[in-house]
Amino acid sequence: MSIEKEKRLSIQKKTKQSICNMRTIAEESFRVADVAKNSKKILDNLEKEFELQTQLDKTDIKFLFFAIALQCIRQYLLSNEKLRFKNDQSSSKFFKKYTPVSLEGPVPYDAFKKHNYSENTGISGANHRYTTLGHDPMLGWIFGTVNILTNTVTKNNFLLESYNTQLIGNEYKITSPTNIAVVFTNSVEAIQNDIKNLFMAVTKHALHLASDAFTKMGLPIPIINSFSPDLSAVLLKNGIDLYSVNRSVLLSSIINTIIAIIHSFYFDKEKYSNKKLYEVKTRKILSYSNLIASSSNILYTSIINFF
């Protein structure tokens, strides 16, 4: 075969391949155009098929009502005021049994009474849980610790107003103003003098927070308290605090997990082609049950408060 003939055959082969590729591209373009033209109809059909595959059947409805019942029981039998100490004294007495003697006693950021000091501090027995940073569940680990190290109390405001306190009898009382720079400087000196002071202060702070968390007023919700102490005040007065929120989330999660596990046992391979779609039904049950239970709780609380 001559070289020219080989070239012609090669060119013909490449030409046929190019034409074939162009035909494939053209067909794909027509298909894409057709899909684009009927996209709404196709999406509607897919959505209907998805809804059909994930809609709740009789068994799912039973699970839904069972989940709602459990969530309502959790809300009404374990409401915010339940599982708490009657008062601060009862809480302190309980935790005192498990507190080392060296860590017993009050903390300075509980101080609201004054001794030989007449200026208004804005701290009172009713508001000190959300006006002093020592009681903040997050920032308290810093400010509460330095307050214990320096016998001071620091307010939850922009200026971080601070006051010296003195242990008089069985309680700390405010004696004079100071500033946050002095508080931190003195706390650093206390730690440098003896590192044990830091561990003692942190431990005492932890025990005090644990004691306050289970009282009727409780501890403020961290992030909200940092930005709006006034909102924290409203929430605390309505029994919404760190303990109630964490307890509610934990119990709700446990119920959701139980329902999800039991519901998974009813998966039928012959009835459901895809387990992921069946899991969508499970999530629907959990979402609906939490929404309905929460709505009923809001309605119940509104009625009780109205009357």
Secondary structure by P-SEA (a helix, b strand, c coil): ccaaaaaaaaaaaaaaaaaaaaaaaaaaaaaaaaaaaaaaaaaaaaaaaaaaaccccaaaaaaaaaaaaaaaaaaacccccccccccaaaaaaaacccccccccccccccccccccccccccccccccccccccccccaaaaaaaaaaacccccccccccbbbbbbbcccbbbbcccccaaaaaaaaaaaaaacaaaaaaaaaaaaaaaaaaaaccccccccccccccaaaaaaaaaacccaaaaaaaaaaaaaaaaaaaaaaaaaccccccccaaaaaaaaaaaaaaaaaaaaaaaaaaaaaaaac
